[in-house]
Amino acid sequence: FPINAGTLLKIIDGTIDNDITLGKEDIIPYSSEKSFDIYIITAAVLPEWQNKEVIMLLQDEFKKFIREKDSLNYLIKNIFASVVSSDGDRLLRRMSFLPHEKNSACYSTTIERFLAL
């Protein structure tokens, strides 16, 4: 979801270390007039579904979702996510995310890098 700049800074600096605490005040509307960043909330996959198609489906659907938003001329700058496992690290790296320089548990990618996949 599109995230307000103040909340994103708190995620990056570690003040917010669990995205389950985010609320409606942390989300902003999609916009084709003002650029914004997107934050992907943490997803957990049950052990019996790990190493199966569910991860690829999540990845493919997320790519389609972002491409659709881009085609509607929404001004997405960057995409952020937090990582809590090595599986999450691998998934995000496959989607061109890298650890943020200020917080190794917070990953990011530019919209250009993401769309080039």
C-alpha positions as CSV (number, residue, x, y, z in Angstrom):
1,F,0.0,0.0,0.0
2,P,1.1,3.6,-0.5
3,I,2.6,4.8,2.8
4,N,3.1,8.2,4.2
5,A,6.6,9.6,4.3
6,G,6.7,9.9,8.1
7,T,5.7,6.3,8.7
8,L,8.2,5.1,6.1
9,L,11.0,7.0,7.9
10,K,10.1,5.3,11.1
11,I,10.2,1.9,9.4
12,I,13.6,2.7,7.9
13,D,15.1,3.9,11.2
14,G,13.6,1.0,13.1
15,T,11.2,3.0,15.3
16,I,8.5,0.8,13.8
17,D,9.8,-2.7,13.7
18,N,6.6,-4.6,13.2
19,D,4.2,-3.6,10.4
20,I,1.3,-5.2,12.2
21,T,1.1,-1.9,14.2
22,L,0.4,0.1,11.0
23,G,-3.0,1.7,10.7
24,K,-5.2,3.7,8.3
25,E,-3.3,6.9,9.3
26,D,-0.2,5.3,7.8
27,I,-1.7,4.8,4.4
28,I,-2.1,7.4,1.7
29,P,-4.1,7.3,-1.5
30,Y,-2.7,6.2,-4.8
31,S,-1.9,9.3,-6.9
32,S,-1.1,10.2,-10.5
33,E,-0.3,13.8,-9.4
34,K,2.2,13.3,-6.6
35,S,4.9,10.6,-6.2
36,F,4.8,8.2,-3.3
37,D,6.4,5.0,-2.0
38,I,4.8,1.6,-1.5
39,Y,5.3,-0.6,1.5
40,I,4.6,-4.4,1.3
41,I,3.3,-5.7,4.6
42,T,5.0,-8.8,5.9
43,A,3.5,-12.1,4.7
44,A,3.9,-15.5,6.3
45,V,3.6,-18.8,4.5
46,L,2.6,-21.9,6.5
47,P,5.3,-24.5,6.6
48,E,3.3,-27.0,4.6
49,W,3.1,-24.4,1.7
50,Q,6.7,-23.3,1.8
51,N,8.9,-24.4,-1.2
52,K,5.8,-24.7,-3.3
53,E,4.0,-22.7,-5.9
54,V,2.4,-20.2,-3.4
55,I,5.6,-18.1,-3.3
56,M,5.7,-17.9,-7.1
57,L,2.0,-17.0,-7.2
58,L,2.5,-14.2,-4.6
59,Q,5.5,-12.9,-6.5
60,D,3.7,-13.0,-9.9
61,E,0.5,-11.4,-8.6
62,F,2.5,-8.6,-6.9
63,K,4.3,-7.9,-10.2
64,K,1.0,-7.8,-12.0
65,F,-0.4,-5.5,-9.4
66,I,2.5,-3.0,-9.6
67,R,2.5,-3.0,-13.4
68,E,-1.2,-2.3,-13.4
69,K,-0.7,0.7,-11.1
70,D,2.1,1.9,-13.2
71,S,0.0,1.6,-16.4
72,L,-2.6,3.8,-14.7
73,N,0.1,6.5,-14.3
74,Y,0.4,6.3,-10.6
75,L,3.6,7.9,-9.6
76,I,5.3,5.1,-7.6
77,K,8.9,6.0,-6.6
78,N,10.2,3.1,-4.5
79,I,8.9,-0.1,-3.0
80,F,9.8,-1.1,0.5
81,A,9.4,-4.3,2.5
82,S,10.6,-5.7,5.8
83,V,12.3,-9.1,6.0
84,V,12.1,-11.5,8.9
85,S,13.5,-14.7,7.4
86,S,16.0,-16.0,4.9
87,D,13.1,-17.1,2.6
88,G,11.9,-13.5,2.6
89,D,15.4,-12.3,1.8
90,R,15.6,-14.6,-1.2
91,L,12.1,-13.7,-2.4
92,L,12.8,-9.9,-2.3
93,R,16.2,-10.2,-3.9
94,R,14.6,-12.1,-6.8
95,M,12.4,-9.1,-7.2
96,S,15.4,-6.7,-7.3
97,F,15.1,-5.5,-3.6
98,L,18.2,-4.9,-1.6
99,P,18.7,-4.2,2.1
100,H,18.4,-0.5,2.9
101,E,21.7,1.2,4.0
102,K,20.1,2.4,7.3
103,N,18.3,-0.8,8.3
104,S,19.3,-4.3,7.0
105,A,15.8,-5.7,7.8
106,C,14.2,-3.1,5.5
107,Y,14.6,-3.7,1.8
108,S,13.8,-1.5,-1.1
109,T,13.9,-1.2,-4.9
110,T,13.1,1.5,-7.3
111,I,10.1,1.3,-9.5
112,E,12.4,1.3,-12.6
113,R,14.4,-1.6,-11.3
114,F,11.2,-3.5,-10.4
115,L,9.5,-3.0,-13.7
116,A,12.7,-4.2,-15.6
117,L,12.2,-7.7,-14.3
